[in-house]
């Protein structure tokens, strides 16, 4: 087959691919590693999102594989080094979702500051609790952005329009504070400095061995009393057990998570029970515009790879 789709992906761009190529779509295949490996053995390309784990073992089981199309930006579910050793091209339109994720981040920030979910719940239940919904203004507060790449810079630009002071820390820009300042943010020397100074902290980092559980109990304890945490990047960056403990105490005022350590997280647990937590089902990229950009770009690149042409959105080899 030309293209194997292993997750629940639907878009007109896929329909156009199916009209010209041999396409197999099995939405739940990612959940069965044995069946996934057997199906991949006959595939020339894969189209995935974030649930399919493209391991070295899966790549070894797919001798005809020439390309992997990732609809989205996170690459932690793909063994890039194993793909590079085989000469397999990984394509991902890394800028396609940036505006949508940045806008969701600001939406969650506003929802936390003004207690919008609480106001919605209590009013629908017949209440009129204006005092209980007293929030805070954004103007004059400090937003700490951890990770100052495409999305972090878009968040900074939008935050400044609300009168927020923007501080940024990026481990990949540690030796270049001017890069943060060029993006309109005050550069922080360390993550600890950012956490201690910010009223709101938002995370925009990839999930790597270095960033896994980066926001742990020790770092949560460094945050300002009454601060808020927002994560629209990857769930594994935050230690959820430590976060729940911090939220049940008196230090943090609230948190908003679009991503979780395990997705979907299963039965509702501690975070779901907290009134000062906003949870959304990894919808950062789920706007009509971002989905169209992503699917169109991946579909075009898979067609190019099948025709022996270079991809336009190839990810640099690991």
C-alpha positions in Angstrom: 0.0 0.0 0.0 1.1 3.6 -0.5 -0.2 5.2 2.7 -1.2 3.6 6.0 -3.2 5.8 8.4 -3.1 4.5 11.9 -5.3 6.9 13.8 -8.7 8.6 13.5 -7.7 11.1 10.9 -10.4 12.6 8.6 -10.0 15.4 6.1 -10.7 16.1 2.4 -7.0 16.0 1.8 -7.0 12.3 2.7 -10.0 11.7 0.3 -7.9 13.3 -2.5 -5.0 11.0 -1.6 -7.3 8.0 -1.7 -8.4 8.9 -5.2 -4.9 8.6 -6.5 -3.1 6.2 -4.2 -3.6 3.0 -2.3 -4.7 4.2 1.2 -5.5 2.0 4.2 -7.1 3.7 7.1 -7.4 1.9 10.5 -8.3 4.4 13.2 -7.5 2.1 16.1 -4.4 0.5 14.8 -2.1 2.5 17.0 -3.5 0.6 20.0 -2.2 -2.8 18.8 1.6 -2.9 18.3 1.5 -6.4 16.7 -1.1 -5.5 14.2 0.5 -2.1 13.6 3.8 -3.8 12.8 2.1 -6.3 10.4 0.3 -3.6 8.6 3.4 -1.3 8.4 5.3 -4.2 6.7 3.5 -3.4 3.5 3.4 0.4 3.7 5.5 2.9 1.8 4.4 5.8 4.0 2.6 6.4 7.3 0.2 9.2 8.3 0.0 9.6 12.1 -0.9 12.2 14.7 0.5 11.8 18.3 -0.9 8.4 19.5 1.1 6.1 17.2 4.5 5.2 18.6 6.9 4.9 15.7 9.6 3.0 17.4 12.9 1.6 16.0 11.2 -1.8 16.1 8.2 -0.6 14.0 10.6 1.0 11.5 12.6 -2.3 11.3 9.3 -4.1 10.5 8.6 -1.8 7.6 11.2 -2.5 4.9 9.4 -0.4 2.2 8.9 2.7 4.3 10.1 5.9 2.8 8.2 8.6 4.7 6.3 9.4 7.9 3.8 12.2 7.9 3.1 13.7 11.3 -0.1 15.8 11.4 1.0 18.1 14.1 4.2 19.4 15.6 5.3 17.2 18.5 7.8 14.6 17.4 8.4 12.7 20.7 6.4 9.7 19.5 8.8 9.1 16.6 12.3 7.6 16.8 13.9 10.2 14.6 17.3 8.6 14.9 16.1 5.2 13.7 14.2 6.9 10.8 17.3 8.8 9.8 19.5 5.6 9.8 17.0 4.1 7.4 16.8 7.2 5.2 13.1 7.6 6.0 11.9 11.2 5.7 9.8 12.5 8.5 7.5 15.4 7.5 5.7 17.7 9.9 4.4 21.2 9.2 5.9 22.8 12.3 4.3 26.2 11.9 0.8 25.1 10.9 -0.6 25.0 14.4 1.4 27.8 16.0 -1.3 30.5 15.8 -4.0 28.2 17.1 -2.0 27.0 20.1 -1.0 30.6 20.9 -4.6 31.7 20.8 -5.7 28.8 23.0 -3.0 29.7 25.5 -4.4 33.3 25.8 -7.9 31.9 26.1 -6.9 29.7 29.0 -5.0 32.5 30.6 -8.1 34.8 30.5 -10.3 32.0 31.7 -8.1 31.4 34.7 -7.8 35.1 35.6 -11.5 35.9 35.3 -12.8 32.5 36.6 -14.9 32.1 33.5 -15.6 28.3 33.9 -16.7 28.9 37.5 -19.1 31.7 36.4 -20.5 29.5 33.7 -21.0 26.5 35.9 -22.7 28.4 38.8 -24.9 30.5 36.6 -26.2 27.5 34.7 -26.9 25.8 38.0 -29.2 28.7 38.9 -26.7 30.8 40.9 -25.6 34.4 40.5 -22.3 34.4 42.5 -20.7 37.6 41.4 -18.5 37.8 44.5 -17.2 34.3 44.1 -16.3 35.0 40.5 -14.0 37.9 41.4 -10.9 37.6 39.3 -7.8 39.6 38.5 -6.7 41.9 35.7 -3.9 40.9 33.3 -2.6 44.4 32.9 0.6 45.0 34.9 1.1 41.3 35.7 4.1 39.2 34.5 3.7 36.3 32.1 6.6 33.8 32.2 7.0 31.9 28.9 9.1 28.8 29.2 10.1 27.9 25.6 10.5 30.9 23.3 10.2 29.3 19.9 7.4 29.8 17.3 4.5 29.5 19.7 6.2 31.2 22.6 6.8 34.3 20.5 3.3 34.4 19.2 2.0 34.2 22.8 4.3 37.1 23.8 3.0 39.3 21.1 -0.6 38.7 22.1 0.2 39.0 25.8 1.7 42.4 25.4 -1.6 43.7 23.9 -3.2 42.9 27.3 -0.6 45.0 29.1 1.3 42.0 30.4 5.0 42.2 31.1 6.6 39.2 29.3 9.6 37.3 30.7 11.0 34.3 28.8 13.3 31.4 29.4 14.4 28.9 26.8 17.2 26.3 27.5 18.0 26.4 23.8 18.6 30.2 23.9 20.5 30.2 27.2 23.6 31.8 25.7 21.6 34.3 23.6 19.5 36.6 25.8 19.1 39.0 22.9 16.9 36.4 21.1 14.3 36.7 23.9 14.5 40.5 23.8 14.1 40.5 20.1 10.8 38.7 20.6 9.6 41.3 23.0 10.4 39.5 26.3 12.8 40.1 29.2 15.2 37.2 29.2 15.5 35.2 32.4 18.8 33.7 33.3 17.2 30.5 34.6 13.9 28.6 34.8 14.0 29.2 38.6 14.2 32.9 38.0 11.2 32.8 35.7 9.1 30.7 38.1 9.8 33.0 41.0 8.9 36.2 39.1 5.8 35.3 37.1 2.2 35.7 37.9 1.3 33.3 35.0 3.7 30.6 33.7 3.0 29.0 30.3 4.9 26.1 28.9 6.0 25.8 25.2 8.7 23.2 25.2 9.1 19.9 23.3 9.0 16.7 25.4 12.6 15.3 25.6 14.5 13.4 28.3 15.7 16.8 29.6 12.2 18.3 29.8 10.3 15.3 31.2 8.7 16.3 34.5 10.6 19.5 34.3 7.9 21.2 36.4 8.2 19.0 39.5 7.4 19.6 43.2 10.6 21.5 43.8 10.0 23.9 40.9 6.3 24.3 41.7 7.3 25.4 45.2 9.4 28.2 43.6 6.3 29.8 42.0 4.8 33.0 43.4 2.0 32.5 45.8 -1.2 33.0 43.8 0.4 32.2 40.5 -1.2 30.2 37.6 0.3 27.4 35.4 -0.7 26.8 31.8 0.5 23.9 29.7 -0.4 23.6 26.0 2.8 21.8 25.0 3.2 18.2 26.2 1.7 16.7 29.3 4.9 14.8 30.4 6.6 18.1 31.1 4.5 18.6 34.3 4.5 16.1 37.2 0.8 15.8 37.6 1.0 14.4 41.1 3.1 17.3 42.3 0.8 19.8 40.6 -2.3 18.4 42.2 -0.6 18.7 45.6 0.4 22.3 44.9 -3.1 23.2 43.8 -4.6 21.6 47.0 -2.3 23.7 49.1 -2.5 27.5 49.2 0.4 28.4 46.9 -1.0 28.1 43.4 -4.2 29.8 42.4 -5.0 27.5 39.5 -3.8 25.7 36.4 -5.0 25.0 32.9 -3.9 21.9 31.0 -4.6 21.1 27.4 -2.2 18.2 27.5 -1.8 15.3 30.0 0.9 12.7 30.9 -1.4 10.0 29.5 -3.9 10.8 26.7 -6.7 10.2 27.1 -6.1 10.1 30.9 -8.6 7.5 31.8 -11.0 7.6 34.7 -11.3 11.1 36.3 -8.8 11.6 39.1 -7.5 14.3 41.4 -7.0 17.1 38.9 -10.5 16.6 37.5 -12.0 17.2 41.0 -10.3 20.6 41.6 -12.5 23.7 40.9 -9.4 25.8 40.1 -8.3 23.6 37.2 -9.3 23.9 33.6 -8.8 20.8 31.5 -9.3 20.5 27.7 -8.7 17.4 25.5 -5.5 18.4 23.6 -7.3 20.9 21.3 -4.5 23.4 20.8 -4.3 22.5 17.1 -8.0 21.9 16.6 -9.1 24.9 14.7 -10.4 24.6 11.1 -7.5 26.7 9.8 -4.8 24.7 11.6 -6.2 21.4 10.6 -6.5 22.4 7.0 -2.9 23.7 6.9 -1.6 20.5 8.6 -3.4 17.9 6.5 -2.8 19.7 3.2 0.9 20.0 3.9 1.3 16.4 5.0 -0.7 15.1 2.1 1.3 17.1 -0.4 4.6 15.9 1.1 3.6 12.2 1.1 2.6 12.5 -2.5 6.0 14.1 -3.2 7.8 11.3 -1.4 5.9 8.6 -3.2 6.8 10.3 -6.5 10.5 10.4 -5.5 10.5 14.1 -4.9 11.9 16.0 -1.9 9.5 16.9 0.9 8.8 20.5 1.6 8.3 20.1 5.4 11.0 17.5 6.1 12.2 17.5 9.8 16.0 17.7 10.1 17.4 14.2 11.0 18.1 13.7 14.7 
